[in-house]
Amino acid sequence: MSDLSPEIKDPKCLIEAVNVDKSYSTKREVIHVLSQTNLKVLAGEVLGIVGASGVGKSTLLHVLGGLDQPLTGSVLFQGKDIYKQTNSYLDKFRNSHIGFVFQFFNLLPDFTALENAMFPALIKNQDNRSARERAEYLLCEVGMKDRMNHKPGELSGGESQRVALARGLVNQPDLLLADEPTGNLDHHASDDLIELIRKLNQEFNQTFVIVTHSQRVAGKLDRVMELVDGKVSPTKENLII
């Protein structure tokens, strides 16, 4: 567990969804995904979000990360509503404050592990030397020191996700959003990845929000929230395996 546990009184709120609604229209119907959803993410915690497949967990991550604007409601980052700002603010918010990790890694196949990890820093216009040094440091931290020059096709699933984790952290984000990061891994690789996330959380006070359907994963996190019928509520049991 991190030092910042759910029991600490008046913890610092890093990002908050307030009365968020999100729906999608098809030719046949309007699908309501999030309905008056409220969620607080505390600085320095590892928060899990669970729920049945298709319930809207990924949509909630995208809303929190500035990728998908809600129809109504607010997303407050350090007290500021991100969707009431300019497009340039949103771009900077995503590049500077948010990191993403996905189930299927999304690594560029023609680039090495090091080049993949550097990529967000280069997009942020960091100089090549600084980006390389930061990426090398993180790859060492996630146990990929000897695999930096390998391309994704030469890596295992667990190794690929470690590279994706380093890439997500390269810009030193305040919040890392992980969408089913263990969903494509076996139990051993999944346990290793969560242990690594716990290590990074404790060493750097890094805040994580992890969407998962796994009871094994959720049981290792600081807090677990369940998304049902567009709303989130605390839970430590009845998780989806």
C-alpha positions as CSV (number, residue, x, y, z in Angstrom):
1,M,0.0,0.0,0.0
2,S,1.2,3.5,-0.6
3,D,1.6,6.1,2.2
4,L,-1.6,7.8,0.9
5,S,-4.4,5.4,1.9
6,P,-8.1,5.9,1.6
7,E,-8.3,6.3,5.4
8,I,-6.2,9.5,5.5
9,K,-8.4,12.5,6.3
10,D,-8.6,15.4,3.8
11,P,-6.2,14.0,1.2
12,K,-5.3,16.1,-1.7
13,C,-7.6,15.6,-4.7
14,L,-5.6,15.5,-7.9
15,I,-8.4,15.1,-10.4
16,E,-12.2,14.9,-10.0
17,A,-15.1,14.0,-12.3
18,V,-18.3,15.9,-11.2
19,N,-21.7,14.9,-12.4
20,V,-20.3,13.6,-15.7
21,D,-22.7,12.4,-18.4
22,K,-21.6,10.7,-21.6
23,S,-23.7,9.0,-24.3
24,Y,-23.3,7.8,-27.9
25,S,-25.9,7.9,-30.6
26,T,-26.4,5.0,-33.1
27,K,-28.9,4.7,-35.9
28,R,-31.2,2.8,-33.5
29,E,-30.7,4.3,-30.1
30,V,-28.9,6.5,-27.7
31,I,-26.5,4.6,-25.4
32,H,-26.0,6.2,-22.0
33,V,-22.5,5.3,-20.8
34,L,-21.9,7.6,-17.9
35,S,-24.7,9.1,-15.9
36,Q,-24.1,11.8,-13.2
37,T,-20.7,10.0,-12.6
38,N,-18.6,11.4,-9.7
39,L,-15.1,10.3,-8.9
40,K,-12.2,11.7,-7.0
41,V,-8.6,10.6,-7.6
42,L,-6.3,11.3,-4.7
43,A,-2.7,12.4,-5.3
44,G,-0.3,9.5,-4.8
45,E,-2.8,6.6,-4.8
46,V,-3.3,3.6,-7.0
47,L,-7.0,3.5,-7.8
48,G,-8.8,0.6,-9.5
49,I,-12.0,0.8,-11.6
50,V,-13.8,-2.4,-12.2
51,G,-17.0,-3.3,-13.9
52,A,-18.6,-5.6,-16.5
53,S,-17.3,-5.5,-20.1
54,G,-18.8,-2.6,-22.0
55,V,-20.0,-0.7,-19.0
56,G,-17.9,2.4,-19.8
57,K,-14.7,2.0,-17.9
58,S,-12.5,3.0,-20.9
59,T,-14.8,5.9,-21.6
60,L,-14.3,7.2,-18.0
61,L,-10.6,7.0,-18.4
62,H,-10.8,8.9,-21.7
63,V,-12.9,11.6,-20.1
64,L,-10.4,11.9,-17.2
65,G,-7.5,12.1,-19.6
66,G,-8.8,14.9,-21.7
67,L,-9.5,12.6,-24.7
68,D,-13.3,12.6,-24.7
69,Q,-15.4,15.6,-23.6
70,P,-18.5,14.7,-21.5
71,L,-21.9,16.0,-22.6
72,T,-22.4,17.6,-19.2
73,G,-20.5,17.8,-16.0
74,S,-16.9,18.8,-15.2
75,V,-13.5,17.3,-14.9
76,L,-11.4,19.3,-12.4
77,F,-7.7,18.9,-12.5
78,Q,-6.1,20.6,-9.5
79,G,-9.4,22.6,-9.3
80,K,-9.6,23.7,-12.9
81,D,-12.2,22.5,-15.3
82,I,-10.1,21.1,-18.2
83,Y,-13.0,21.1,-20.7
84,K,-13.7,24.8,-20.2
85,Q,-10.2,25.7,-21.4
86,T,-8.8,26.2,-24.8
87,N,-7.7,23.4,-27.2
88,S,-4.1,24.4,-26.7
89,Y,-4.6,23.9,-22.9
90,L,-6.1,20.5,-23.4
91,D,-3.1,19.5,-25.7
92,K,-0.7,20.7,-23.0
93,F,-2.7,19.0,-20.3
94,R,-2.5,15.6,-22.0
95,N,1.1,15.9,-23.0
96,S,2.4,17.2,-19.6
97,H,0.1,15.9,-16.9
98,I,-1.3,12.6,-18.2
99,G,0.3,9.3,-19.2
100,F,-1.5,6.4,-20.9
101,V,-1.0,2.7,-20.9
102,F,-3.2,0.4,-23.0
103,Q,-4.1,-3.4,-23.0
104,F,-2.5,-4.0,-26.4
105,F,0.6,-1.9,-25.8
106,N,0.3,0.3,-28.9
107,L,4.1,0.2,-29.5
108,L,5.4,1.3,-32.9
109,P,6.6,-1.9,-34.5
110,D,9.5,-0.4,-36.5
111,F,11.1,1.3,-33.5
112,T,13.2,-0.1,-30.6
113,A,12.0,-0.2,-27.0
114,L,14.1,2.9,-26.3
115,E,12.7,4.8,-29.3
116,N,9.2,3.9,-28.3
117,A,9.8,5.1,-24.7
118,M,11.3,8.4,-26.0
119,F,8.4,9.2,-28.4
120,P,6.1,11.2,-26.1
121,A,9.1,13.4,-25.0
122,L,10.0,14.1,-28.6
123,I,6.4,15.1,-29.3
124,K,6.7,17.5,-26.4
125,N,9.7,19.0,-28.2
126,Q,12.3,17.9,-25.6
127,D,15.7,17.7,-27.1
128,N,16.9,14.2,-28.2
129,R,19.5,13.9,-25.5
130,S,17.2,14.7,-22.6
131,A,14.5,12.4,-24.0
132,R,16.9,9.6,-24.4
133,E,18.4,9.9,-20.9
134,R,14.9,10.0,-19.4
135,A,13.7,7.0,-21.4
136,E,16.9,5.0,-20.6
137,Y,16.4,5.7,-16.9
138,L,12.8,4.5,-16.9
139,L,13.6,1.4,-19.0
140,C,16.2,0.5,-16.3
141,E,13.6,1.2,-13.6
142,V,11.1,-1.2,-15.2
143,G,13.6,-4.0,-15.7
144,M,14.3,-3.5,-19.5
145,K,18.0,-2.4,-19.3
146,D,19.1,-5.2,-21.5
147,R,16.2,-5.0,-24.0
148,M,16.3,-1.3,-25.0
149,N,17.5,-2.0,-28.5
150,H,14.9,-4.7,-29.2
151,K,11.8,-4.0,-31.3
152,P,8.3,-5.0,-30.1
153,G,8.3,-8.1,-32.2
154,E,11.3,-9.4,-30.3
155,L,9.7,-8.8,-26.9
156,S,7.3,-10.8,-24.8
157,G,3.9,-9.4,-23.8
158,G,5.1,-8.6,-20.3
159,E,8.2,-6.9,-21.7
160,S,6.1,-4.9,-24.2
161,Q,3.9,-3.6,-21.4
162,R,7.0,-2.6,-19.4
163,V,8.1,-0.5,-22.3
164,A,4.6,1.0,-22.6
165,L,4.8,1.8,-18.9
166,A,8.1,3.6,-19.3
167,R,6.7,5.5,-22.3
168,G,3.7,6.5,-20.2
169,L,5.9,8.0,-17.6
170,V,8.6,9.6,-19.8
171,N,7.0,13.1,-19.5
172,Q,6.7,12.8,-15.7
173,P,2.9,12.9,-15.7
174,D,0.9,13.7,-12.5
175,L,-1.5,10.9,-13.4
176,L,-1.0,7.7,-15.3
177,L,-4.2,6.1,-16.7
178,A,-3.9,2.4,-17.5
179,D,-6.7,0.6,-19.5
180,E,-6.6,-3.1,-18.8
181,P,-2.8,-3.1,-18.6
182,T,-2.7,-6.8,-17.6
183,G,-5.5,-7.9,-19.8
184,N,-3.2,-9.4,-22.4
185,L,-0.8,-11.0,-19.9
186,D,-0.7,-14.3,-18.1
187,H,-0.9,-14.4,-14.3
188,H,2.8,-14.4,-13.7
189,A,3.4,-11.4,-16.0
190,S,0.3,-9.7,-14.6
191,D,1.5,-10.0,-11.1
192,D,5.0,-8.7,-12.0
193,L,3.5,-5.7,-13.7
194,I,1.3,-4.8,-10.7
195,E,4.3,-5.2,-8.4
196,L,6.2,-2.9,-10.7
197,I,3.4,-0.3,-10.6
198,R,3.4,-0.5,-6.8
199,K,7.1,0.1,-6.8
200,L,6.9,3.1,-9.0
201,N,4.0,4.4,-6.9
202,Q,6.0,4.2,-3.7
203,E,9.3,5.5,-5.1
204,F,7.9,8.4,-7.0
205,N,4.5,9.0,-5.4
206,Q,3.1,8.4,-8.8
207,T,-0.7,8.4,-9.1
208,F,-2.3,5.6,-11.1
209,V,-5.9,4.9,-12.2
210,I,-6.1,1.3,-13.4
211,V,-9.1,-0.1,-15.2
212,T,-9.3,-3.9,-14.7
213,H,-11.7,-6.8,-14.8
214,S,-9.3,-9.0,-12.7
215,Q,-9.9,-9.7,-9.0
216,R,-6.2,-10.6,-8.7
217,V,-5.2,-7.1,-9.9
218,A,-7.9,-5.2,-8.0
219,G,-7.0,-6.8,-4.8
220,K,-3.5,-5.4,-4.9
221,L,-4.6,-1.7,-5.3
222,D,-5.2,1.0,-2.7
223,R,-8.9,1.6,-3.5
224,V,-11.3,-0.1,-5.9
225,M,-14.4,1.6,-7.4
226,E,-17.0,-0.2,-9.4
227,L,-18.8,1.3,-12.4
228,V,-22.4,0.1,-12.7
229,D,-25.2,1.8,-14.6
230,G,-23.0,4.8,-15.4
231,K,-22.1,5.5,-11.7
232,V,-19.1,4.6,-9.6
233,S,-19.2,3.4,-6.0
234,P,-16.6,1.9,-3.6
235,T,-16.2,-1.9,-3.6
236,K,-13.8,-4.5,-2.4
237,E,-15.8,-7.6,-3.4
238,N,-18.1,-9.0,-6.1
239,L,-15.4,-8.1,-8.7
240,I,-15.6,-9.3,-12.2
241,I,-13.0,-12.1,-12.9
